[in-house]
């Protein structure tokens, strides 16, 4: 029996928003496992459009920063999408990271406490009808454990496959065994017969994350202490352009998918075998934009 198709990440890029809805409908027709949208360009608005313009596929935010709206506003929008879509919407939430806090003009508290408080207040909203499942973004074990305690799922982004068993061990055994508990990971993916070109695209995609202390701390925990120490030295010494060179091939193969169609399909199966029920391909292309990247994904999983 063939492995289930992965889910896909989708972004409503300005100027292509109507085309994005058409792409979502094509993703649904092709039988992919879901559509999950990162925070740029209004993912809650995209999800509202998906509630009205798709009929079967599950979809959600991956993730919506909890500081972006009031809890009441999140709950009203989420309840509406949950109802209109027939229960297909998943509210993926997280604390995001430092640069996004600056853009939003917020001063966050402690991540674990802020997430717990948000979920409690979200579920306390009255008179809105049923609310959707809550999926918590996590990297390190304490947030994974919190997701297992208070949420209906956990979603990683740019995680290390070799470390996934350790991460998931923080979940209660019942949640690890429950097929209804969402376990996802956003995986940067570039499909190309030119493997070096595909690696270069993924390395470029992830370079900005290497500047974030929360990601570096996670990758240290995952066994990449030497790489992260080299990156931190480069940052301290003002050698920012040197950072991509320390994202080694070993690290890249553990955190991303690249290569020809067969290699990427095998990589998706490896992620599923590692315990990620819903691998979420975040497509990039060595030959074009998001539309071209999705065309490559469609061809690879046809």
N, C-alpha and C positions, 0 to 999 in steps of 0.2 A: 504494500500500500504506500503511495507517495506521501512524503511529509507534507503537512499543511503549509499553505503559503504564508509568508510573513505578513505583517502589517506594514504600512508605508507612512512616512512623514510627509506632510503637505503644508505648503505655505502659500497664502494668498498675496502674491507679490503685487504691489501697486501697478495699475495698468493692465494686469492680467487676471483680475479677480473673477470675471465671468468665465474665462478660460479655465481657471482653477476649479470651478464647480463642475465643468464638463470633464475635467480630468478625474475628479472624485467619482463621478458617475461611471467613468471607464474603469477605475479601480474596483468599484463595486461589481460591475459586469464581469470582470475577470476573476472574481472570487478571492481577492486578497482578504486578509484576516481583520483588517481595520484601517482606519485613518486617524493619525494622531498629529496634532499641530503644535509646534513650539511657539514661544511667546511673541515672536516678532509679527508685526503687521496685524494685530488684532485677532488672536486665535479664538477668542470667544465669539466674535462676529462670524468668523469662518464656520465655527461649529453650529451656530444658529442657521446659517445657510445650508449646512449639511443636513440638519434636522428636517428641513423642508424639501430638499432636492435629492435625497437618497431614500431608499426604502428598506434596505436589509442590513447594510454594513454597520458595524459599531464604529464609533468615533469619539474623539475626546481631545482635551488639552494635555499637552505633555511638554511644558506645564504652564499653568497660569500662576504667576507670582501672587502670593496672598496679600501683598501690600498694594496691589494695583487698583483694587476697588474696595468698597466697604463690604463687609460680610453679607449684609442685607442685599446689596446689589448682586453679588455673586449668587446668592441663593435664589433670588427671583429669576435671573437669567437661566440658571441651571435647572430649576424646576420646570420652566417653560420648555427648554430643550428636551428634558427627560420625557415630558408629557407628549410633545409633538412627535418625537421620534419613536415613541413606543418603547422607551427604556433603553435605547441604544447609546445614549450619551454617557461618557465617563468624565468626571471632573478631576483632572490631574492637577495637583497643586504642589507648590514648593516655595522655599524662601529665596530662590534664585541666588545671585551673587553680588559682590560689591559694586561693580560698574552699573548694574541695573538699579541698585538702590540709589545711586547718585542720580541716574536719569529720572527715577520716580520721585526724587526728593524726599526719601523716607529714611528714618533711622531705625533699623530693626533691633529687636531684642535678641534673646537666646533662641536659636533655630528650633530646638525641640519644644520649648515652651510656647513659642509663637504658633507652631503648627498645631500643637494640642489645643491651644485656646481657639484657634480658627475653626477647627473641626467641631469643637463643642458648641461654639456660637452658631456655626453654619447649621448644625442639626437641630438647634433650638428654635430656628425660625418657624413661625406659625402661619397657618392659613395659606400656604403656597401649593399644597398638594405634595405628592411624593417627591423626594429628592434623589438625585442620581448617586451611584457609587462614587466614593472618594478614593482616588489613587494618589499616594504620596511619593514625591520624588525623593530619592535617597542615594547616597554614595556609601557612607560608612555605617558601621554596624548598629550604632544607637538609633539612627533614623530608620534603618530597616526594621529594627525591633519595634519602634513606635508604629510604623505602618502595620506590622502584624498585630499590634494591640488595638488600634483604633480605626483602621481603614479597611477598605475592600480590595486593596492591592498596593503594589509598590512598582515604581518605574525608575530605572537607572538611565543615565545618559553617558556614553563614552566609557562604559565600564570595561574592566579587564576580564576576559573569559576565564583565564586561569584562576582568578580570584572569586569567581561567582559562587562556588560551593561554600566558601568561607562566609561570604556575604549572606547567602540565603540561610545559613545555619543560625542566624540571628532571629529568624522567624520561628514561631511556634510550630511544632511538628504538624499539627492539624492544618495550619495554613499552607505549609509546604505541600501537603497531600491533597488539599482541596482544589479541584480544577476550576472552581468558581472564583478563587482568589487570584487576582491579576498579577502576573509577574512579567514585566516588560523591560526592554532595554533599547534605547535609541542608538543605532549603530551607524556611524558614518560609512558610506558605501560608494565605491566607484567601480563600475564595470567597464573594463577595457582589456583588449588583448595586449596592449602596451602596459605591462605590469608596472614598470618604473613611472610612467605617466600617472597611472592610477594611484600609486603610492604617494606621489608628489601632491596630488589633489587632496588626499586625506590628511597628509601632513600639514598642508596649508590650512585645511578646515580646522584642525585641532590646535594649531599654534596659539590661538588666542586663549584657549583653555589652560595652556601651560603657564600662563601668567597669573592664574587664579590660585591663591593659596589653598582653597578647599579641594580643588582638583589635585594639586601637587601632593597634599597630605593623603588623599585617597590612593594615588598611584604609588606613594612610598609604602603604604600599607599593603598594596598589591604586589610588592616585590621589585619596584623600580626606583629604589633609593638612590642608586648611582646616577641615573638619568636626571632625577629631580634635583639632586644636589648640584649637578653640573648646570642645570637651568637656573637655579637660584644664584649660583656664582656669577653667571652671565648677566642676570638682572642686576645684581648688586654692583657689578663693574660697568654697567651701562652698555653691555654688548647685546642689546635686544635682538639684533639681526642674527645672532648666533644661535638663538633658542631652537629653531627648527632642526638644526644639526644634531641636537641631543634627543630628539624624538626618534629613537633607533628603530631599525627594521623589526627587531624582536618585540618592542613595545607596540609598534604599529600593527603587527599581525595579531596581537592579543586584544587590541581595542577597536579595530576597524575591519571592514571587509573590502577586498580589492582583487582585481584580476579578471579573468574571463568569466563567462556566464556559469560554467561548470564549477569553477573555484568558489564563486559567490554562493551558488546553491549549496555546495558542500559546507561552506562557512555558516550559512543559516541553520543547517541541520546540526552543526557542532554547537551552536548557541542553544538550540532546543535541547540537545543532549546535556548541556551544562545546567539545565534547570530553568531557562528563560522560556516560559510558555508562549510569549508574544515577542519575538524579535521584531523590532521596528526599523526597517531600512530607511536611513536618511540619505537620499540619493544625491550624488554630485556626478558631473560628467567631465571627462577630459576633453570633450568635443563640443560643449555647449552649456546651456542653462538648465534650470530645473525641468523644463519640458523635455529637453533632450535626455536628461538623466532618467526621467520616468519612462520614456520610450525604450531606453536600454533595459530598464527593469522589466517592463512588459515583455520584451523579447526574450529575456533570460528565463522568465517563469511562464512562458506561453505553453 
